[in-house]
Amino acid sequence: MIDTRSSLTIVSSKYDGQVRFSMEVDLLYASSSLLLARGQPGRAIRRSDGVRASPYWSLEYLPLDRPYNIVSFFTRDGAIHHHFCNVLASPRLADGILSYVDLDLDVVVHPDGTYRIEDREQFEVHAQVMRYPPRLVELAESAVRDLVHLAEQRGHLFSCTRLDEAEQRLLSLYGEQEGRGP
């Protein structure tokens, strides 16, 4: 278990092991199957092409037992900007570092409830080039279906419009019951 007064480093890699990005966030809640975190505007996001400062607040739903995570982005004044859902594999937590394999597919959910699936073509190319096992492809497609269902039902934080409201809802939905999914 991690001390929730600490920061968490997130490292996202591709299936071939190439690091996509890394950054630090502040933990709000930690259990054996779920991490909830907040990222501050201005935090450094380290990528292979350099370091960028995030312009947004983020609330991060980081399950260790699901093939996705959900990051909700808010403007500096606390208004929702968008939700970004990463399809992933192999989330692992060790020594204050959460690492996972990014499988390219993403679902972006807008404040009005509309959504779009991104990077399908990249996913299909990488699945062939990097030889994703059939089970991994199936897992990724299932994750997209689950995320689209959540978006259509306005589940998770998809109906929240403000950072304070979303943080309170995130902690009430998930912080009290270990392992409960969105």
Backbone hydrogen bonds, N-H to C=O, Kabsch-Sander energy under -0.5 kcal/mol:
donor,donor_aa,acceptor,acceptor_aa,energy
4,T,2,I,-0.5
6,S,3,D,-1.9
8,L,25,V,-3.0
9,T,96,G,-2.3
10,I,23,M,-3.1
11,V,98,L,-3.0
12,S,21,F,-2.6
13,S,100,Y,-2.5
14,K,18,Q,-2.8
17,G,14,K,-2.1
20,R,12,S,-3.7
21,F,12,S,-1.5
22,S,46,R,-1.7
23,M,10,I,-1.7
24,E,44,A,-0.5
25,V,8,L,-2.4
26,D,38,R,-3.1
27,L,6,S,-2.1
28,L,36,L,-3.4
29,Y,36,L,-1.8
31,S,34,L,-2.4
35,L,62,L,-1.5
36,L,29,Y,-2.6
37,A,60,E,-2.0
38,R,26,D,-2.8
39,G,58,S,-2.2
42,G,54,S,-4.1
43,R,40,Q,-1.8
45,I,52,R,-3.3
46,R,22,S,-2.9
46,R,44,A,-0.6
47,R,45,I,-0.6
47,R,50,G,-2.7
48,S,20,R,-0.6
50,G,47,R,-1.6
52,R,45,I,-2.4
54,S,43,R,-2.4
54,S,52,R,-0.5
57,W,74,F,-2.6
58,S,39,G,-2.1
59,L,72,S,-2.2
60,E,37,A,-3.0
61,Y,59,L,-0.5
61,Y,70,I,-3.0
62,L,35,L,-2.7
62,L,60,E,-0.7
64,L,33,S,-2.7
65,D,33,S,-0.7
69,N,86,N,-1.7
70,I,61,Y,-2.0
71,V,84,F,-2.8
72,S,59,L,-2.8
72,S,70,I,-0.5
73,F,71,V,-0.5
73,F,82,H,-3.4
74,F,57,W,-2.3
75,T,79,A,-3.1
78,G,75,T,-2.1
80,I,161,T,-2.3
81,H,73,F,-3.2
82,H,73,F,-1.3
83,H,109,V,-2.5
84,F,71,V,-3.5
85,C,107,V,-2.5
86,N,69,N,-1.7
86,N,84,F,-0.6
87,V,105,L,-2.2
88,L,67,P,-2.3
89,A,101,V,-2.1
92,R,99,S,-2.8
94,A,92,R,-0.5
94,A,97,I,-2.1
97,I,94,A,-1.5
98,L,9,T,-3.2
99,S,92,R,-2.7
99,S,97,I,-0.6
100,Y,11,V,-1.8
101,V,89,A,-2.9
102,D,13,S,-3.6
102,D,100,Y,-0.6
103,L,87,V,-2.3
105,L,103,L,-2.0
106,D,118,E,-1.7
107,V,85,C,-2.0
108,V,116,R,-2.7
109,V,83,H,-2.2
109,V,107,V,-0.5
110,H,108,V,-0.5
110,H,114,T,-3.2
113,G,110,H,-2.4
116,R,108,V,-2.0
118,E,106,D,-3.0
118,E,116,R,-0.5
123,F,119,D,-2.3
124,E,120,R,-2.5
125,V,121,E,-2.3
126,H,122,Q,-2.9
127,A,123,F,-2.6
128,Q,124,E,-1.3
129,V,125,V,-3.0
130,M,126,H,-2.7
131,R,128,Q,-0.5
132,Y,127,A,-1.9
136,L,133,P,-0.9
137,V,133,P,-1.8
138,E,134,P,-2.5
139,L,135,R,-2.2
140,A,136,L,-2.3
141,E,137,V,-2.3
142,S,138,E,-2.2
143,A,139,L,-2.1
144,V,140,A,-2.0
145,R,141,E,-2.0
146,D,142,S,-2.4
147,L,143,A,-2.6
148,V,144,V,-2.7
149,H,145,R,-2.3
150,L,146,D,-2.3
151,A,147,L,-2.4
152,E,148,V,-2.8
153,Q,149,H,-2.0
154,R,150,L,-0.6
154,R,151,A,-0.9
155,G,150,L,-2.7
156,H,182,P,-0.6
158,F,155,G,-2.4
160,C,157,L,-2.0
163,L,78,G,-2.4
166,A,162,R,-2.5
167,E,163,L,-2.9
168,Q,164,D,-2.0
169,R,165,E,-2.3
170,L,166,A,-3.2
171,L,167,E,-2.3
172,S,168,Q,-2.1
173,L,169,R,-3.1
174,Y,170,L,-2.3
175,G,170,L,-0.8
175,G,171,L,-0.8
176,E,171,L,-0.6
178,E,176,E,-0.6
180,R,177,Q,-1.8
